[in-house]
Amino acid sequence: MNLETSKQKYPNIPANTVEDLCEYVNRGRPVGGFLQAVLCRDLFEAVNLADNNNRLALVDLVKLIFNDVPLMCYGKIEKVNEWISKRGMEQWNT
């Protein structure tokens, strides 16, 4: 996942959120509660944990994940944990 492309395509998403998502996708780095809730499709928890900027950008964040993030790394907590344990996209580059 390309950081700069994602920032340009979705400028309403806070830069640190895009950076965290890219690190998760590319390297399997664990994310905070808000982003984990989004990746696990837990809307209620995501809204509860979001700061104002992320709450306003939630629709764009979902679009980014749906359009640009591999399906195998989001949806359920088991998928997220497995993605982290396998170090993200690095598993495909070794």
Secondary structure, 3 states (H helix, E strand, C coil): CCHHHHHHHCCCCCHHHHHHHHHHHHHCCCCCHHHHHHHCCCHHHHHHHCCHHHHHCHHHHHHHHHHHCCHHHCCCHHHHHHHHHCCHHHHHCC
